[in-house]
């Protein structure tokens, strides 16, 4: 297999694998936050703030995977 093909596969894997984990984590975090807000509506503001912060950190992992994929695609001749 030529080197360009291997780099393209690596870029696809970088994007694919870097979105699976954060995607599942974001779903679990949002589900837990909605459940917590339902149980304690008076704490909804604090829960929402913590949720948004956690989602931002999880999304950063996905962006790092996208950055690595762009770097790999940039190496294709």
Steps between C-alpha positions, in 0.01 A plus 500: 500500500646839411591742776223742398239231557633421845498868595141536376391200708681644804318832454164323477575298812612814686168670434290190555658389825525850641126554460373172643618553858399864541169431326412226746629708789294802401186290476560348844583839655191667354280211611636515854464879512137485387428236762670709770305811396179300516578384852625837628357786293644759740854393408439522124724806454803336661440173317465681167827689555685179585346324200607772256855495637518120476362503144762757399780277628356198319463696178864606524600134465306478174661818371846357576413194291388724215825697525706181480298388196569833327869463577501148352313607187750784458775237467337335197692592185 
